[in-house]
Amino acid sequence: MKGRAPVRRTMKYLQDGALHLKSEIQVMTLNYNIGPGQQVHRGALDFVFWHLPQLLYKNPHTQFVTFKNLTPTPVFQFFFSNGKKLVIDVDSHSKDEIHSFIRSTLCKTEMEVRRRTNKDEKNPALFGLSDSKKCICQIPGQVPCSGAVILPPQIRGRHRYTKES
């Protein structure tokens, strides 16, 4: 654990992130300046330092682009799948204010996140009496049940070592 704030690179920290962006958001750009005398950019810089790793981890299908030292004021832009664009001015805001604003306006609700995780917990590869598939033969690409279909001799096992003519 080396570097500035190494806790940002732990799995527990990444999984504890609360910013699950809506699926309509395709790109998020973060424009801010770094260096001395940039106090109005401090909140944006701290937000990027503390919350961008969590955003990247929780939203793998969203593209994040950071632009440093290109704009006079710190601005976050969100590009939606329908072609619309939302610009947020984060001038002189703290990282917590930015976090709460993004969470309240652009993130999924707790119920949507819970519903999504419940849907992800069901593993489609499992089969048995308590799962959706009762037998492995119901999973596409598997060998059919030997009780329903007679298997060819080369699959049955007892003909494995016979010489084919």
SVG drawing of the C-alpha trace seen along z (x, -y; Angstrom):
<svg xmlns="http://www.w3.org/2000/svg" viewBox="-37 -32 42 84">
<polyline fill="none" stroke="black" stroke-width="0.4" points="0.0,0.0 2.1,-2.9 1.3,-6.3 -1.2,-9.0 -4.3,-7.5 -3.8,-3.9 -7.2,-3.0 -8.6,-4.2 -7.2,-1.1 -8.8,1.5 -11.7,3.6 -13.7,2.7 -13.4,-1.0 -14.3,-0.5 -17.4,1.6 -18.6,-0.9 -19.2,-3.6 -22.7,-4.9 -22.7,-6.4 -24.5,-4.1 -25.1,-6.2 -28.3,-5.8 -27.8,-3.5 -28.7,-6.4 -25.4,-8.2 -22.8,-7.1 -19.9,-9.6 -18.9,-11.8 -16.3,-14.5 -14.6,-16.2 -12.9,-19.6 -10.8,-21.1 -7.5,-22.9 -4.7,-21.8 -1.9,-23.9 -1.4,-26.8 -4.0,-29.5 -6.9,-27.2 -9.0,-27.3 -12.3,-27.3 -11.2,-24.0 -10.5,-22.3 -13.8,-20.5 -13.6,-19.1 -10.0,-18.0 -10.9,-16.3 -14.0,-14.7 -11.8,-13.2 -9.2,-12.1 -11.7,-10.3 -14.8,-9.4 -13.6,-8.8 -12.1,-5.3 -15.5,-4.3 -17.4,-5.7 -15.1,-3.8 -15.7,-0.5 -19.4,-0.9 -20.1,-2.0 -18.1,0.1 -20.2,-0.8 -19.8,-4.5 -16.8,-6.3 -15.0,-8.8 -12.7,-11.5 -10.8,-14.0 -9.5,-17.3 -6.9,-19.1 -5.9,-22.8 -8.2,-23.4 -11.1,-25.4 -11.3,-28.5 -14.1,-27.1 -14.5,-23.5 -17.3,-21.8 -18.7,-18.3 -20.5,-17.2 -22.8,-14.2 -23.7,-12.9 -26.8,-10.8 -27.7,-8.0 -30.5,-10.1 -27.9,-12.8 -28.7,-15.3 -26.0,-16.9 -26.1,-18.1 -23.5,-20.6 -22.9,-21.0 -20.9,-24.0 -19.0,-22.8 -17.2,-26.2 -16.4,-26.6 -18.3,-23.5 -16.9,-20.9 -16.5,-17.3 -19.3,-16.3 -21.7,-18.8 -20.8,-17.6 -21.2,-13.9 -24.7,-14.6 -25.8,-16.6 -24.8,-13.8 -26.3,-11.1 -29.6,-12.9 -30.0,-13.8 -28.0,-11.4 -27.8,-8.1 -30.2,-5.2 -32.4,-5.0 -31.6,-2.5 -34.5,-0.4 -33.2,-0.2 -29.8,0.8 -31.2,3.4 -33.4,4.8 -30.4,5.0 -28.3,6.8 -31.1,9.3 -31.3,10.0 -27.5,10.5 -27.5,13.0 -29.4,15.6 -26.8,17.7 -28.1,19.1 -25.5,21.8 -26.9,23.5 -29.3,26.4 -31.3,28.6 -34.6,28.8 -34.4,25.3 -33.2,23.6 -34.9,22.6 -33.3,25.5 -34.0,28.9 -31.4,30.8 -28.1,29.9 -29.6,31.0 -31.9,28.0 -29.0,25.7 -28.2,24.8 -25.1,26.6 -25.2,29.5 -25.6,33.2 -29.3,34.3 -30.4,36.6 -29.5,40.3 -32.9,41.3 -34.7,39.4 -32.2,39.8 -30.0,42.8 -26.4,41.5 -24.0,42.5 -21.6,45.3 -18.5,43.1 -20.0,40.9 -21.2,43.8 -17.7,44.6 -17.6,48.4 -16.7,48.1 -13.9,45.6 -11.0,48.0 -12.4,49.9 -10.7,49.5 -12.9,48.0 -12.7,49.5"/>
</svg>
